[in-house]
Amino acid sequence: MVHGNSTNFKWQRVVIKVGSALIAPDRKGVSSRYLLGIAQFIVRCREMGIQVVLVSSGSVAAGAHLFPDIEKPSVSIKKAMAAAGQTEMIGIWNNLFDFATAQILMTHGDLRDRERYVSVKNTIHTLLDNGILPIINENDTVTTDKLRVGDNDNLSAMVAAASDADVLIICSDINGLYDKNPRTHSDAVLVPVIKEINKRTYAMAGSEAGLLGTGGMRTKVEAAEKATSHGIDTFIINGFSETAFNQLLAGQNPGTHFFPVAKPMKELVHWMTYTSDAQGEVVVENDFEFDMDIQSELLTSEAIAEVRGQFTVGDTVLISKRDGTKLAKAVSNYSSCLLSFIADQDDDSFATDFQSNTGSIISPKNMAILNNIKP
């Protein structure tokens, strides 16, 4: 827990996210100027028995200097920058440590697929159990818009959940979350503690992104929401300040601390809510409500108004009302083709008999209620 600007909890596993501005501050390749202090923080954590996972973005910025004559790089050029920059970036991290590190490159496709997500999770745990520092980045060289997380702030929250971390530290280029943009308002005040993330929190975050990266303060708040809903304490701190890291190790809060929720989501529900993308949509009538007392038949074909998109058995689908209200995300036990066929039958007895023989459309153990979120 945190009281004011101090901490009194024992960390066991920390995920720290470092962005482009720290990796390549001058866009002249990777620089150790700010990374040395972060590396020392990681070393000190490990000496204290705290396991660390490093999420390091910045491969595009690190490789940009190798393409000096290109003012507006195309997507393919950015991928080439990422490929070249990634080797520089992982090389400098290796040089800063005297223990083994491991590189993990992933796309959102690796996280939203349950089997691959569990594989990533097991790999991270195995590396940590053997004293190896995982260094994780989105695989910008091969990823597509369909497979992108898009920013490493949100990726770090997904990694923190997969790592079963108890703390997420997101490095920024300012001290934390302010009540207004400190770059344009001289009277902006740092908010040291956030106990609940709501619309006002997002309003304070604004929408501006950094010059060298894809994320801004808003994506950091999004990441904090993902992490805290899983019971993970989250800090946004100034990554340029060695003092900030010293304060953390001294049990002080140098930036903004986001409290974890009182009742964290279960692991599968959290993955389904924040990590797994819906591959299709099952639309029900506006008067539909889930009856959690009848768990064997939470959703019947008679309630389905429309099936959208194409999905297979085992894919995650969004269940929503005609008015756009999002009810739940769930693993479908039916393909879109079969579900559409059943829902289109005029004879309700056919659908009932078919479903009784083949099983329920969704199962409560593979469902996350979204609390009637309006579009």
Salt bridges, closest charged atoms under 4 A:
ASP26 OD2 - ARG33 NH2 2.54
GLU88 OE2 - HIS65 NE2 3.06
ASP110 OD1 - ARG116 NH2 2.73
ASP140 OD1 - ARG148 NH1 3.24
ASP153 OD1 - LYS17 NZ 3.04
ASP153 OD2 - LYS220 NZ 3.26
ASP164 OD2 - LYS121 NZ 3.22
ASP164 OD2 - HIS125 NE2 3.12
ASP173 OD2 - ARG183 NH2 2.67
ASP187 OD2 - LYS180 NZ 3.38
GLU222 OE2 - ARG218 NE 3.74
ASP233 OD1 - HIS257 NE2 2.68
GLU267 OE1 - ARG114 NH2 2.74
ASP277 OD2 - HIS108 ND1 3.31
ASP277 OD2 - ARG112 NH1 3.56
GLU281 OE1 - ARG308 NH1 3.59
GLU285 OE1 - ARG322 NE 3.11
GLU289 OE2 - LYS321 NZ 2.85
GLU306 OE1 - ARG308 NH2 3.28
ASP323 OD2 - LYS374 NZ 3.55
